[in-house]
């Protein structure tokens, strides 16, 4: 691989490859990479509010609303109006959504095992730690630009 690829390009290659892998492995469910991420987050945090999910993923409310609408149409999540604020929605995974969570987690684990197959466990942990720091810095910087 070309050693002159900038960081953005390297990250893009990794993310596109992940998207293709998820599409191939979970294509029969008709879920996008973004929908899978949202479904997993709602599963991990039942009752999360739609705007909290948008904030978690650092995307605008319209983007998250479209993603969640497709998950709802597919029968994977339910959105209920928050009784304390009718403009907010509370999210829950449906039985159908819960049934596919183990499959999604297995596919995600397989992706990580494949992409890290030539890494030691220490290298894998260090890479994750460094990525987390980069993500935190990117979010902090974005806040400064507002």
N, C-alpha and C positions, 0 to 999 in steps of 0.2 A: 504494500500500500504506500502511496505517496506520503512522504514525511512532511511535506509543506502544507498539509491541510490544516486550516485554522481550527481552533477549538470548536467554534460553532459548527463547522462542517463535520467534525468527528462526532459531536453529539447528535447531529442530524442523521448521520449514517446509522448510529445505534438506535435512535428512536424509530426511524423508518423500518429498520430490520425487525424491531419489536412489533411494530404495527402489522407487518406482513406475517410474522410468526403467529400473532394472536388471530389475525384474520383467517389464516390457514387452519389453525387448531380449533377455533371457535366459530368458524364461518357458518356452521349449521344452525347456530343460535341467532344469526343476524345481528350481532352486537359489534359496535365499533370499539376501538381501543379506549376512547373517552367514556363510552357507556360502561365498559367493564370497570374502569377506574372509579366511576361514580357509584356503581352498584357495590363494589367492594367497600367503599367508604361508608355508605349508608348501612351496610351490613355490620361494619365495625362500630358504628355510632348510631344505633337506632334512635329515631326521633330528632335527628339533626334537621335543622331548618335549611330551606333551600338557599337562602342568602349566606348562611354559614358555610355551606358546601361551595358556593361560588368563591367566597373568601379563601377557603382552604386551598382550592386549586388555582387561585389568583386569576380567575376569568370573570368576565362581566356577567351580570344577571341574565341577560338575554341568551347567552351561550349556554349557561347551565340550564335554563328553562327549556330550551330546545332538546338538549340531551336527556333531561328527565322526562319530558313529554314522550319521547320515543321509548324510554324504558317503561313508562306507565302504559303506553299503547301495547307494548309487548307482554304486559302482565308481570313484569319483574319487580316493580315498586308501586307503592300507593302514595299519593300526595293528598294530605288533608289540610284544610284551612286551619291555621292556628287560632283557637278560640279567643286568645288575648290580643291578636292583631290579624284581622281578616285579610290583610295584604301579604301575609307570610304563609308559607306552607311547611308542614311537618312531614318528614319522609320516613317511610318504613319499607322494608323488603317484604314482598309477598311470599307465599309458600313456593310458588314457581321459582322466584328469585333465589330463595334459600336452597332449593333443590340443586341449582347449578353452581352455587358457590364452591363446593368441594372440587368440581371439575375446573373451574377458573383458577383456583389456588394451585391445583396440580399443574396446570399449563404454565402459570407464572413461575412456579418452582422449576419446572423443566427448562424454561427460557433462561433463568438465572444459572442453572447448572450447566447449560450449554455454553453460554457466553463467558462464564468464569471457569471453564473446564481446564484451562492452562494456568490458572492462578492458584496460589496457596490460599489457605483459609485466612491467614494474616493479611495477604494482599487484598483479598476480597473485602475484609472488614475495613482496611485502610481506604480502599477506593470508595466504599459507601460513606465513610466518615468525611472524606474530602468532598464528595459530591454534595453531601448535606451542608457542609460549610459554604460551598459555592452557591448553592440554592439560597441559603440564608442571606448571603451577601448580595445576591442578585435582587432579592426582594427588598432588602434594605436600600439598595441603590435606587430601585424603582420608586420607592417612597420619597426619596430625596428629589426626584425629578418632577414630582407633581406640583 
